[in-house]
Structure formats: C-alpha cells, structure tokens
Amino acid sequence: MSANALIIAAPGSGHGKTLVTAGLSKVLLDAGKRLRVFKMGPDYLDPAFIEHATGLQVRQLDYWMQSREEIERELARACNEVDFILIEGVMGLFDGEHSVAKLARDFDLPVTIVADASAQAQTFGALMHGLAQYDPQVRVEGVIANKVGSPRHASMLAESVRLPSKFIGAIHRDPALAVHERHLGIDGARETGAPAAAAMASSVAEFIDSLPWQTLSLPLTPETIEQQQPLTGRKIAIARDQALNFIYHANIDFLVRQGAEVVFFSPTTDAALPECDALYLPGGYPELHAHSLANNQPMTAAVKAHIDSGKACVAECGGMLYLQQSLSHDGNEHQMIGIFNDRAEVQARFAALGYQELPGTRLRGHTFHYAKLQNDDQSERSAYADGRPGEGIYRYKNTVASFVHWYFSSDPATVCDWFIGSD
C-alpha cells in the first residue's frame, strides 16, 4: 500500500508550520481524504493544537525515542491506512542531531518550507535558496510564504524563489490566523485552534494541489512481541480529561497491539474508576485543575485503593504530581492522593527539559516541566541523553511514576512488565 507524503518544515520555530499543517489537514479532510499527521519531536502542544483543530490523532516521529526501524513501521502503518501523510517538522530544517533533514534523507521525502516573510523581500528567496542548496540529499521542493503584507509583497517573494524550489503560495497577514502560545509551543485550546485552522484552510486551499506530494510505499512487518501480545486479557484505564491529557497516541496504539483493552476516565469528574487491571496516568496541566482533582474525593479514594491493592499503575509528569502529597500553583496548595509523600510546586520557569532513558533498559522518553518537588531525593533516576542524572523514579508496590513521558515502543518488554506488575 502507498500514500502521498510531504514534510512541512521551516527555517526555525515560530514560522507558522503548525497552523499551516492544521489548515492543510482540514482541506484534505473536507475533501474526504484519509490522512495521518505526524509531528517530529517529543512535544504534545503542537499535536494537541492540530488534534483540537481537526479531530485527527497526531503521532510522533523522533529518532531519540524511536529507532529508524520503528519510524519506518509508523510510516508503513500510515501507508496501509490512509491516502495522505503530512509530517510537521521540529524547529528548523537542519536543527539538532535528529533533524527534519535526517528524516527527509532517510526516506527520500520532499520538503516544503513555511517561512515568515514579514519585513523581507528578495532576501526571502536567498534564504530559501540557501536551505535548498545546503544538503543536496534534502529535496526542498516547495516554499510557502507566511505573514505576507500585500499582493505586491507576494509577487516580489514569488519572483525571488529560485530552482530547485518552487513558490507554492502566499499566506497574507490576517487577525483570524492569530493563535496563543503556552510554554514552548502553540496553545492547544479548542477555542483558539479550530477557528484559526479553519481560516488557514481557506488560505491554503487554492494551492493544496501544487504541493510536491510524493508517493511513499513501505511494507508493514510486525514486531515479534506484537505477535506474543503479553497484555492480552488485561484492561487498562487511562486518565484523559482537561487535567491529564498529554498522551502519545502511539502509546495507546502500543497497548492495544500488545492485546490490552483500553478504557478512559476523567479524574476530575468521574466518581469511580472503570473496572480495570492497571492504570495509566499521563501528563497534562494538573495545576490548572488542582481544585477539581482535590475535591473529587471518590476518585481520589478509588485511585488510592487501586494502587494500595497492588494493581499496576504507570504515572508520568502530571500524573505523577497527582500521586504526590500536595500540588501548589500561584500561591494555592491543594491536597493530592498522597501515594508518595512529597510536595510539588509549579513555578514560573521550567525546571527540566531533555531526552531521558531508564538505565539498564532500552526505554526512552522526554521530560519538560515547570514543577519542582520539595524533596526529590530518589536514588533511582533516569538519565539524560548525555549521561547526566535525570528524573527521580518513584516506586510503590506495582506503581512506577516519574516526570518522564515514556515512549512505550522503545522498550516493549519493560513497559508490558510495568502494566502487568508482580504478585
């Protein structure tokens, strides 16, 4: 099977590639096309924006958390399931050891650059030409100019772009395209995402067919552990609401492929857990909903009883904060579940950022948070990619918790063991 594929990249962050990706996605969806969107890098915010704007479940492609083989499997699954594949890059085209350019080279995928053209004229073309010529193995075939001031401005930009790149079109400045940012990414709120994406779809609809789509065809070969399905017969309840919602969709895919039945619940509004064998408490913004979490005493008691009984639980970042003694934000402290006896505070500046791995395993993930624990003295810790000590690993009975957002398929055996637990 095959699909039409394209990478949307940029000279750097802040050029508008997320909103353009959302707009292009809406155009394709409105035309009745089946579409898979990928985001390069580990973050949740840009994918959440696209998901809220389009209803699509965005999946990650990341050379740290995934092997090249796993990236190929993700793309192969998409080739077998959809008509179009859109891949949004991270930062600038050539930035980082695991860059967007590396993906373009590895899979011979065409790249279209989205670039902020405000306060530029012919120099825009020089910059685009530099990106196209920097690495002959990276095919920068299209250019979209963003934040264009006028038709005359658009004309100058179009004339400045040289081969091998093609000027695809101009997106004019428009208040309807304004979106807010939170922390290091675009704000994923539904109230801002959907209208802005709809406005962007109107702007890019006219040149959707001019994009340098390329047919991608990859065979799908299943992993051995997927054939074993060690989680068969186990029901895993996943927290998913306004407080806890930073979930790699590929992690849900993984649990299902391992044989698990997946159900969802809200820790802020539900009065009871679904019947389940294990819990998955992902990250999110628990500090913004700490009052609701603290006041939902029936759910607090249910989660505590589940964990105290020895049933499995995996908690990440916000989910881990939910299991601590208390959580403070903007001067307000709220009591949490108290599985772990520590106090957490969400600060104005971020406390940690970077790729992580669990020593002694192949498990990898990413950390990014503004919260700080009062007594982070755990002897077991993750490790940064450069070998520095990373986040504390909290364990109690069959519960494993940390600030790290783990990418499950990086080490299937370890993750399955966590969700199975021990007697």
Secondary structure, DSSP 8 states (H G I E B T S, - for coil): -EEEEEEEE-SSTTSSHHHHHHHHHHHHHHTT--EEEEEESS-SHHHHHHHHHH----EEE-TTTS-HHHHHHHHHHHHTT-SEEEEE--SSTT-STT-HHHHHHHHT--EEEEEE-TT-SHHHHHHHHHHHHH-TTS-EEEEEEEEE--HHHHHHHHHH--TTSEEEEEEE--GGG---EETTEE---HHHHHHHHHHHHHHHGGGGGGS--EEEE------HHHHH-TTTT-EEEEE-SSSEEE--HHHHHHHHHTT-EEEEE-TTT-SS--S-SEEEE-EE-GGGGHHHHHH-HHHHHHHHHHHHTT-EEEEETHHHHHTSSEEEETTEEEE---SS--EEEE-SS--EEEEEE-TTS--EEEEEESEEETT---SSEEEETTS-EEEE-EEETTEEEES-EEEGGGSHHHHHHHHH---
